[in-house]
Amino acid sequence: MHEPIIDALRRGAADEALAAAREAVAAEPQDSTAQRLLASALRLSGDREGAIAAIDHAIALAPDDAGLHLERAGLLLKERQLDEAEAALAHSIGLDPNQFPAYIVQAQLALGRGDLDEAERLTRTGARIAPDHPQIAALEGTLALRRGDADRALAILSQASERFPGEPTLRHALGFAYLAKGHLAFAEQAFRKLLEGQPDSLPLRVLIADLQRRQGRPAEAADELAPLLDNPAATPALRRTVGELQLQAGRNDQARDLLFDAVTANPGDRRAVAALVEAWQRLKDTDSARAALDTLLAAHPQAVALWHARLAFEEFAGEGARAVLARWQEAMPGFVPALEAQVALHDAHDEADQAEAVARRITELQPGHARAELRVIDAELKRDPDEAINHVERLLAGADSEAARRNLRQLMGRTLDIAGQPDAAAATWAELHAEVVPQRLPLPQPSAPRTQWPEQAVLDQPAAAVVLLWGAPGSLVERVVATLANAGAPVRADRFGAQPPADLFQRYLTIDALAGGSADPAGLVAEWRAALPARGIKDGQVFDWLLWWDNAALLALRPHLPEALLLVALRDPRDMLLDWLAFGAPAPFALESPEAGAQWLAQVLGQVADLHEQDLLPHRLLRLDGIAEDPASIATALSGALQTRLPAAPRQALGPSRFPAGHWRAFAEPLGEAFKLLHPVARRLGYAAD
């Protein structure tokens, strides 16, 4: 639907782009992308005010889309004529000064469609006419931002803003430069200054509210946006955004009401539905939730998110869930997600034949459906492993993408393992890892062993609990994280997401900097503390899931973070290597070969052994051997380690089943050289030699 608009914009066909954009908006009024393209088409046709109105409407539909806010900044550029001196300069170099506004507009439109090279070319041409013009600075700064050079953008825009303090376009772009650098308070100040001149600007208020949220002030953010909800034109997306903020602020009643309004207006909004479910669960208002969802489903029986929400208020695989599933399948016969839920219900009751039958039905409706095919293959493995291998080979032959082929080859390795062919299984998995080494993170190089450590500081007054959580690949540390999250602990997994904190535990260089003495240990810990509010931690209490661990961190933690407890998830190192090889790990580290992985594991787990034997930091080793498939046992072990009581997570929260403890012995021959590297550290950590 959008391609004709984009094509017309590229060709500069204003009338054609405008007609196509209006048609797209009419077809999908809630599509923020269509509204964004309409803004570009209006700008191309010369209607700047109409373009700003269109982008503002797009922001109302998707308030947290940062790209829309950045594009709006570009649309604020006005076609200002040059003064006499600038016009004279243009004539002197053979350029038409009357074309300057066109260069500015065309550069902004190129930015809007992501054509950075064209935007840069046009900006350079405009700069030949008026090199010191504020609009040139705004474009140059925005280009630097789009290319990921926040430092250059900040330098350009700061200098230009000092020269032209009343230029809103520059201040707008400067706010985004501060944002890119992580200077949230300065960004908020820049946008707040703009809001003083535009008090009715929804986009500016949304930007400010998001900055308040990211600084750990969700209540202020909700209050910032609340007045906008009095407008009858307030979109469901805006109500959802404010509802989510109220939820983060702990105002569960207000959150529930706003989110219910958002879901009623747009029952297909999965994010709003998920937040509403959380609000009801916090309020322990199960009966009201069931009644409200039943009413919504009566009006919207095809709304998948509502069915998932309705199931959330029944005991997993209980009779109530069975009844809801029956209603769902009656409303949407042959709908694969409903059938998937039916398979899970049968599996929970050990109804293997029924589960397999439903899984086969899914593969008929959707050939190649990964989970259903896997369920069928699991059944075949129990009856006839050779049949299962043939099944996977047929799927591989029909795979239509490299991603599908990789998934099926990983499954083939598991199938070969169960069929009693560990050599072929290990070779298959090792080949898969070797193929993607260039796209993976390099393994952090461990620091050299040391015997001298700074004194361990002693707490002189109570402090918020700080738990640093880590497990090497294959430790199944993610199941510990799932258990903590289920219990409502302030566990942070953002180091593994798209926007990780830029602190000492994220940067590989920290290891060498601390070990070599070039880092300021106190400053690194202060930096870590300062980032907590932006990560949603208001009181300092946090379970921080680390990407890596190295004992060099003790140089900062022992003297400057005495309240820290290190919790290390652990299994037999040889089982860890096998799990990493077969299933991967949350941290996408490169595994060049089983031997390379074993050598690295031996080093990092050797540091864990040093830490444990010498008690270098308050810590707990959480051994998951033999309990990794049992949520209750994990919760019990974790409760003992933390001296508290935690509930068990639902089994499905732990993810698919993994190998049983000791399964490494089945691979003693094909992985013998790798395991030989791990035997010494395994013995140090208390595991048998063979």
C-alpha positions in Angstrom: 0.0 0.0 0.0 2.8 2.4 0.8 5.2 1.7 -2.1 3.4 3.8 -4.7 3.6 6.8 -2.3 7.3 6.3 -1.6 8.0 5.9 -5.3 6.2 9.1 -6.2 8.0 11.0 -3.4 11.3 9.8 -4.7 10.4 11.0 -8.2 9.2 14.4 -6.9 5.7 13.7 -8.3 3.8 15.8 -5.8 0.2 15.4 -7.1 0.7 11.6 -7.6 2.2 11.2 -4.1 -0.6 13.2 -2.5 -3.4 11.3 -4.2 -1.8 7.9 -3.2 -1.3 9.1 0.4 -4.8 10.3 0.8 -6.1 7.0 -0.6 -3.9 5.1 1.9 -5.1 7.2 4.8 -8.8 6.8 3.8 -8.3 3.0 3.6 -6.4 2.8 7.0 -7.2 5.8 9.2 -5.3 4.4 12.1 -2.1 3.7 10.1 0.6 6.1 11.4 2.9 5.3 8.5 0.2 6.4 6.0 -0.2 9.7 7.9 3.6 10.2 7.9 3.7 9.7 4.1 0.8 12.1 3.7 2.8 14.7 5.6 5.7 14.2 3.2 3.4 14.5 0.2 1.9 17.7 1.5 5.3 19.1 2.2 6.4 18.3 -1.4 3.3 20.0 -2.7 4.1 23.1 -0.7 1.5 22.8 2.1 3.8 23.0 5.1 1.0 23.6 7.6 -0.9 20.7 6.3 2.2 18.5 6.5 2.7 19.4 10.2 -1.0 18.7 10.9 -0.6 15.3 9.3 2.6 14.4 11.2 1.0 15.5 14.4 -1.9 13.1 13.7 0.6 10.4 13.0 2.2 11.0 16.4 -1.3 10.9 18.1 -1.7 7.4 16.6 1.8 6.3 17.6 2.9 8.6 20.5 6.1 6.6 21.2 7.5 6.3 17.7 10.7 8.3 18.0 11.1 8.4 14.2 7.9 10.4 13.9 9.1 13.0 16.3 12.4 13.4 14.5 10.6 13.7 11.2 8.4 16.4 12.6 11.5 18.4 13.5 12.4 18.5 9.8 9.0 19.6 8.8 9.4 22.7 11.0 11.9 24.1 8.5 10.4 27.1 6.7 11.2 28.4 3.2 13.0 31.6 4.3 14.4 33.8 1.6 18.0 34.9 1.8 19.2 38.3 2.9 21.0 40.5 0.5 24.5 39.4 1.5 23.6 35.7 1.1 22.0 36.4 -2.2 25.1 38.2 -3.4 27.3 35.3 -2.4 25.0 32.9 -4.3 25.3 35.0 -7.5 29.1 35.2 -7.1 29.4 31.4 -7.3 27.0 31.0 -10.1 24.0 29.7 -8.1 20.4 31.0 -8.1 19.6 32.3 -4.6 15.9 31.8 -5.3 16.6 28.0 -5.3 17.8 28.0 -1.6 14.3 27.3 -0.1 13.9 24.4 -2.6 17.2 22.9 -1.6 16.1 23.0 2.1 12.7 21.4 1.4 14.1 18.7 -0.8 16.9 17.9 1.7 14.3 17.6 4.4 12.1 15.3 2.3 15.1 13.1 1.5 15.8 12.8 5.2 12.1 11.8 5.7 12.4 9.0 3.2 15.8 7.9 4.6 17.8 8.9 1.6 20.7 10.3 3.6 23.2 10.6 0.7 20.7 12.8 -1.3 19.9 14.9 1.8 23.7 15.5 2.3 24.2 16.4 -1.4 21.3 19.0 -1.3 22.6 20.3 2.1 26.1 20.8 0.7 24.6 22.7 -2.3 22.5 24.9 0.0 25.6 25.5 2.2 27.5 26.9 -0.9 24.8 29.6 -1.0 24.4 30.3 2.7 26.9 28.4 4.8 26.0 30.1 8.1 22.2 29.8 7.6 20.5 28.2 10.7 18.6 25.8 8.4 21.9 24.5 7.1 23.0 23.9 10.6 19.7 22.1 11.4 20.1 19.9 8.4 23.8 19.1 9.1 23.1 18.3 12.7 20.1 16.1 11.8 22.1 14.3 9.2 24.9 13.6 11.8 22.2 12.2 14.1 20.7 10.0 11.4 24.2 8.6 10.7 24.7 7.8 14.4 27.3 10.5 15.1 25.7 12.1 18.1 28.9 14.0 19.2 29.2 15.8 15.8 25.4 16.6 15.9 25.7 18.0 19.3 28.7 20.2 18.4 27.0 21.6 15.3 23.6 22.3 16.9 25.0 23.7 20.2 27.2 26.2 18.3 24.3 27.2 16.0 21.8 27.5 18.8 24.2 30.0 20.5 24.3 32.1 17.4 20.5 31.8 16.7 18.9 31.4 20.2 15.4 32.1 19.0 15.5 29.5 16.2 13.0 26.7 17.2 14.1 24.3 14.5 17.6 24.3 16.0 16.4 23.9 19.5 14.2 21.0 18.4 17.1 19.3 16.7 19.4 20.1 19.7 16.9 18.3 21.9 17.2 15.2 19.8 21.0 15.4 19.9 20.9 15.5 23.7 18.6 12.6 23.6 21.0 10.6 21.4 23.8 11.3 23.8 21.7 10.1 26.8 21.6 13.6 28.3 17.9 13.2 29.2 17.6 16.2 31.5 19.1 18.6 28.9 16.8 17.1 26.3 13.8 17.7 28.5 14.9 21.3 29.2 15.3 22.0 25.4 11.8 20.6 24.6 10.3 22.3 27.6 11.6 25.7 26.3 9.9 25.0 23.0 6.7 24.0 24.7 6.5 27.5 26.3 6.0 28.9 22.9 3.7 26.1 21.7 1.7 25.1 24.8 -0.9 23.1 22.7 1.7 20.9 21.0 0.8 17.3 21.6 4.1 16.0 20.1 6.2 18.2 22.4 4.2 17.0 25.5 4.6 13.4 24.4 8.4 13.9 24.0 8.7 15.5 27.4 6.6 12.8 29.1 8.7 10.1 27.5 11.9 11.8 28.8 10.3 12.0 32.3 9.5 8.3 32.1 13.0 7.4 31.1 14.4 9.4 34.0 12.3 7.3 36.4 9.4 9.7 36.9 6.3 8.0 35.4 3.9 9.8 37.6 5.1 13.2 36.4 4.9 11.8 32.8 1.3 10.7 33.3 0.4 14.1 34.7 2.1 15.8 31.8 -0.2 14.0 29.3 -3.4 13.8 31.3 -4.8 17.1 30.2 -4.6 16.0 26.6 -7.2 13.3 27.3 -9.9 15.9 27.9 -9.9 16.5 24.1 -12.6 14.3 22.5 -10.1 13.7 19.7 -7.6 11.9 22.0 -6.6 8.7 20.3 -6.8 5.2 21.8 -3.0 5.1 21.5 -2.6 8.2 23.6 -5.0 6.7 26.3 -2.9 3.6 26.2 0.3 5.6 26.6 -1.0 7.4 29.7 -2.5 4.2 31.0 0.9 2.5 30.8 2.5 5.4 32.6 -0.1 5.3 35.4 0.7 1.5 35.7 4.4 2.2 36.0 3.6 4.9 38.7 1.6 2.3 40.6 -1.7 4.1 40.0 -3.5 0.9 39.1 -7.1 2.1 39.3 -6.5 5.0 36.9 -4.4 2.7 34.7 -7.2 0.2 34.4 -9.8 2.8 33.5 -7.7 4.4 30.8 -6.5 1.1 29.3 -10.0 -0.3 29.3 -11.1 2.8 27.3 -8.2 2.2 24.9 -9.0 -1.5 24.4 -12.7 -0.8 23.9 -11.9 1.7 21.2 -9.2 -0.6 19.6 -9.6 -4.2 20.8 -6.8 -5.3 18.4 -4.1 -3.3 20.2 -2.1 -6.1 21.8 0.0 -3.8 23.8 -3.0 -2.1 25.4 -4.6 -5.4 26.1 -1.4 -6.7 27.8 -1.2 -3.6 30.0 -4.9 -3.9 30.9 -4.4 -7.5 32.0 -1.5 -6.4 34.2 -3.6 -3.7 35.8 -6.4 -6.2 36.6 -3.9 -8.7 38.0 -2.4 -6.1 40.2 -5.8 -5.2 41.5 -6.6 -8.9 41.9 -9.9 -8.1 40.1 -10.4 -11.4 38.4 -14.2 -11.4 38.3 -14.4 -7.9 36.8 -11.8 -8.8 34.3 -13.6 -11.9 33.2 -16.9 -10.1 32.9 -15.4 -7.1 31.0 -13.5 -9.4 28.6 -16.6 -11.5 27.9 -18.5 -8.4 27.0 -15.7 -7.2 24.7 -15.5 -10.7 23.1 -19.2 -10.8 22.4 -18.7 -7.6 20.4 -15.3 -8.6 18.9 -15.1 -12.4 18.6 -12.2 -12.2 16.1 -9.9 -10.2 18.4 -7.1 -12.6 19.2 -5.5 -10.5 21.9 -8.8 -10.5 23.9 -8.9 -14.3 23.8 -5.4 -14.5 25.1 -6.3 -12.1 27.8 -9.4 -14.1 28.7 -7.3 -17.2 29.1 -5.0 -15.3 31.5 -7.8 -15.2 34.0 -8.2 -19.0 34.2 -6.0 -21.5 35.8 -3.5 -22.8 33.3 -5.0 -25.9 31.5 -7.8 -26.0 34.0 -11.5 -26.6 33.2 -12.2 -22.9 32.9 -9.4 -22.6 30.3 -10.8 -25.6 28.5 -14.2 -23.9 28.3 -12.7 -20.6 27.0 -10.7 -22.5 24.4 -13.9 -24.2 23.2 -15.6 -20.8 22.8 -12.5 -19.4 21.0 -12.5 -22.3 18.5 -16.2 -21.9 17.9 -15.8 -18.2 17.2 -12.7 -18.8 15.0 -12.7 -22.3 13.6 -9.4 -23.5 12.1 -7.6 -20.6 13.7 -4.0 -21.7 14.3 -3.3 -19.7 17.6 -6.4 -21.3 19.1 -5.3 -24.7 18.1 -1.8 -24.0 19.5 -3.4 -23.3 22.9 -5.3 -26.5 22.5 -2.1 -28.4 22.1 -0.6 -26.8 25.2 -3.7 -27.8 27.2 -3.5 -31.4 26.0 0.2 -31.6 26.8 -0.5 -30.3 30.3 -2.9 -33.2 30.9 -0.5 -35.7 29.3 -3.0 -36.2 26.5 -0.3 -37.0 24.0 -2.4 -38.5 21.3 -4.9 -35.6 21.3 -2.0 -33.1 21.3 -0.4 -34.8 18.3 -3.7 -34.9 16.4 -4.2 -31.2 16.9 -0.6 -30.5 15.9 -1.1 -32.5 12.7 -4.2 -30.4 12.0 -2.1 -27.2 12.4 0.4 -28.5 9.9 -2.4 -29.2 7.4 -3.6 -25.6 7.8 -0.2 -24.1 7.9 2.5 -26.4 6.4 5.9 -25.9 8.0 4.5 -24.4 11.2 7.6 -24.8 13.4 6.0 -25.6 16.8 3.4 -28.0 15.4 6.0 -29.8 13.2 8.2 -30.1 16.3 5.3 -31.5 18.3 4.7 -34.1 15.6 8.4 -34.9 15.3 8.6 -35.4 19.1 5.8 -37.9 18.9 7.6 -39.7 16.0 10.8 -39.7 18.0 9.2 -41.8 20.7 7.8 -44.2 18.2 10.4 -44.4 15.4 13.5 -42.0 15.4 14.2 -42.8 11.8 10.7 -41.6 10.8 11.4 -38.4 12.7 14.7 -37.9 10.8 12.9 -38.5 7.5 10.3 -35.9 8.5 12.9 -33.3 9.2 14.7 -34.0 5.9 11.4 -33.5 4.1 10.9 -30.1 5.8 14.4 -29.1 4.9 13.9 -29.9 1.3 10.8 -27.6 1.2 12.2 -24.8 3.4 11.8 -21.4 1.6 14.3 -19.3 3.6 17.7 -19.5 5.1 16.2 -18.7 8.5 13.8 -21.7 8.2 16.7 -24.0 7.1 18.8 -23.0 10.0 16.0 -23.7 12.5 15.4 -27.1 10.9 19.1 -28.0 10.9 19.1 -27.2 14.6 16.1 -29.5 15.0 17.9 -32.1 12.9 20.7 -32.1 15.4 18.3 -32.7 18.3 16.6 -35.4 16.3 19.9 -37.1 15.5 20.8 -36.9 19.2 17.6 -38.7 20.3 18.1 -41.2 17.5 21.4 -42.2 19.0 23.7 -40.4 16.6 25.7 -37.9 18.8 28.5 -37.5 16.3 26.2 -36.3 13.6 24.3 -34.1 16.1 27.4 -32.4 17.4 28.7 -31.8 13.9 25.4 -30.3 12.8 25.3 -27.9 15.7 29.0 -26.9 15.4 28.5 -26.1 11.7 25.5 -23.9 12.5 27.5 -21.8 15.0 30.6 -21.5 12.8 28.5 -20.1 9.9 27.3 -17.1 12.0 30.5 -16.2 13.9 31.0 -12.9 12.0 27.5 -11.8 13.1 28.0 -12.6 16.8 29.6 -10.8 19.7 33.2 -11.7 20.3 33.8 -13.5 23.5 34.9 -11.1 26.3 38.6 -11.9 27.0 39.0 -12.7 30.7 41.5 -10.7 32.7 44.7 -12.3 34.1 44.5 -13.9 37.5 45.5 -11.7 40.4 46.1 -12.2 44.2 45.9 -8.6 45.4 42.4 -7.0 45.9 41.2 -3.8 47.5 39.6 -4.1 50.9 35.9 -5.1 50.9 33.9 -2.1 52.1 31.5 -2.6 55.0 28.0 -1.1 55.0 27.7 1.5 57.7 23.9 1.9 57.2 21.1 -0.1 55.5 21.1 0.1 51.7 18.8 -1.1 48.9 19.4 -4.6 47.9 21.6 -5.0 44.8 21.8 -8.4 43.2 24.1 -8.9 40.2 22.9 -11.9 38.3 25.0 -13.8 35.8 25.4 -17.2 34.2 27.6 -18.3 31.4 26.1 -19.7 28.2 24.4 -23.0 28.9 23.8 -22.3 32.6 20.1 -21.7 32.0 20.3 -18.4 33.9 17.3 -17.2 31.9 15.2 -19.6 33.9 16.3 -17.8 37.1 15.4 -14.5 35.5 11.9 -15.9 34.6 11.4 -17.0 38.1 12.4 -13.6 39.6 10.2 -11.8 37.0 7.2 -14.0 37.8 7.7 -13.1 41.5 7.6 -9.4 40.7 11.3 -8.7 41.6 12.9 -5.6 40.0 14.9 -7.7 37.6 16.3 -5.9 34.6 17.1 -7.8 31.4 17.7 -4.7 29.2 21.3 -5.6 28.7 20.1 -8.2 26.2 17.6 -5.8 24.4 17.8 -3.1 21.8 18.6 -0.3 24.3 21.1 -1.6 26.9 22.6 0.8 29.5 26.0 2.1 28.6 27.7 1.4 31.9 30.7 -0.6 33.3 28.9 -3.9 33.0 28.0 -3.4 29.3 31.3 -2.3 27.9 33.9 -4.9 27.1 36.6 -2.3 27.6 35.8 -2.2 31.3 37.7 -5.4 31.9 41.0 -4.2 30.5 40.5 -0.7 31.9 40.0 -2.0 35.5 42.7 -4.6 35.2 45.2 -2.2 33.7 44.4 0.6 36.3 43.2 3.2 33.7 39.6 3.2 34.9 38.2 5.1 37.9 36.5 2.3 40.0 34.4 4.8 42.0 33.4 6.6 38.9 32.3 3.4 37.2 30.1 2.4 40.1 28.7 6.0 40.3 27.9 5.8 36.6 26.1 2.5 37.1 24.0 4.0 40.0 23.2 7.1 38.0 21.7 5.0 35.1 19.3 3.1 37.4 16.4 5.7 37.2 16.4 5.6 33.4 16.1 1.8 33.7 12.9 2.1 35.8 14.7 1.7 39.2 13.6 4.4 41.6 14.7 3.1 45.0 18.0 1.5 44.1 16.8 -2.0 44.6 17.6 -4.1 41.5 18.4 -7.5 40.1 20.7 -6.6 37.3 21.2 -9.5 34.8 24.7 -9.1 33.4 25.9 -9.7 29.9 29.3 -10.9 31.2 31.3 -11.4 34.4 35.0 -11.0 35.1 36.7 -10.8 38.4 38.3 -7.5 37.3 34.9 -6.0 38.3 35.8 -6.7 41.9 38.3 -3.9 41.8 35.2 -1.5 41.6 32.7 -3.6 43.5 34.6 -4.5 46.7 35.4 -0.9 47.7 32.4 0.9 46.2 29.4 -1.3 46.1 29.4 -3.2 49.4 25.6 -4.0 49.2 26.1 -6.1 46.1 25.4 -9.8 46.0 26.6 -11.8 43.0 24.3 -14.6 42.1 25.8 -17.1 39.6 23.7 -19.7 37.8 25.7 -22.9 37.4 25.6 -26.4 36.0 28.2 -29.0 35.2 30.5 -27.1 32.8 30.3 -29.9 30.2 26.5 -29.8 30.3 26.7 -26.0 29.8 28.9 -26.4 26.7 26.6 -29.0 25.2 23.5 -26.8 25.9 25.3 -23.8 24.4 26.2 -25.8 21.3 22.7 -27.3 20.8 20.4 -24.3 21.8 22.5 -21.2 21.8 22.4 -18.6 24.6 20.7 -15.4 25.6 23.9 -13.5 24.9 24.7 -14.0 21.2 28.4 -14.8 21.7 30.4 -16.3 18.8 31.1 -20.0 19.2 33.8 -20.7 16.6 34.1 -24.3 17.6 33.3 -26.6 20.6 37.0 -26.4 21.6 37.1 -22.6 21.5 33.9 -22.4 23.6 35.3 -24.9 26.1 38.6 -23.0 26.5 36.7 -19.7 27.2 34.2 -21.4 29.6 37.2 -22.9 31.5 38.6 -19.5 32.0 35.5 -17.7 33.0 34.3 -20.5 35.3 37.8 -20.7 36.7 37.3 -17.1 37.8 34.0 -18.1 39.5 35.9 -20.9 41.3 38.5 -18.3 42.4 35.8 -16.0 43.7 34.0 -18.9 45.5 37.1 -20.4 47.0 38.5 -17.1 48.3 35.1 -15.5 49.0 36.1 -12.4 47.1 32.6 -10.9 47.1 29.3 -11.8 48.8 27.9 -14.4 46.4 25.7 -17.4 45.9 26.2 -20.3 43.5 22.8 -21.4 42.2 23.2 -24.9 41.0 20.5 -25.9 38.5 21.7 -29.5 37.9 18.7 -31.8 38.1 16.1 -29.0 38.8 16.2 -27.0 35.6 12.9 -28.5 34.3 11.1 -28.0 37.7 9.8 -24.5 38.3 9.0 -25.3 42.0 12.6 -26.6 42.6 14.1 -23.5 41.0 12.0 -21.3 43.1 13.0 -23.2 46.3 16.7 -23.0 45.4 16.4 -19.3 44.6 14.5 -18.6 47.8 17.2 -20.3 49.8 19.9 -18.3 48.1 18.1 -15.0 48.7 16.7 -15.9 52.1 13.1 -15.1 51.0 10.1 -17.0 49.6 9.4 -16.9 45.9 6.5 -18.6 44.0 7.2 -21.0 41.2 6.9 -19.6 37.7 4.5 -21.3 35.2 6.3 -24.1 33.4 5.8 -22.4 30.0 7.7 -19.3 31.3 10.9 -21.5 31.4 10.8 -22.2 27.7 11.2 -25.5 25.9 12.7 -28.5 27.7 16.5 -29.0 27.6 18.9 -31.9 28.1 18.8 -33.7 31.4 21.7 -33.3 33.8 24.7 -35.4 32.8 23.6 -35.7 29.1 27.1 -34.6 28.2 28.3 -38.1 28.7 26.4 -39.2 25.6 28.7 -36.9 23.7 31.9 -38.0 25.4 33.4 -39.2 22.1 32.6 -36.5 19.5 33.2 -33.7 22.1 36.0 -35.4 24.0 38.7 -32.8 23.2 36.4 -30.0 24.3 35.3 -31.7 27.5 39.0 -32.5 28.3 39.5 -28.7 28.6 36.6 -28.5 31.1 37.4 -31.4 33.4 39.7 -29.4 35.7 37.3 -26.5 36.4 34.4 -29.0 36.7 36.2 -30.7 39.5 37.0 -27.4 41.2 33.3 -26.5 41.1 32.4 -29.9 42.7 31.4 -32.0 39.7 32.6 -35.5 39.1 35.5 -36.1 36.7 33.5 -38.4 34.4 
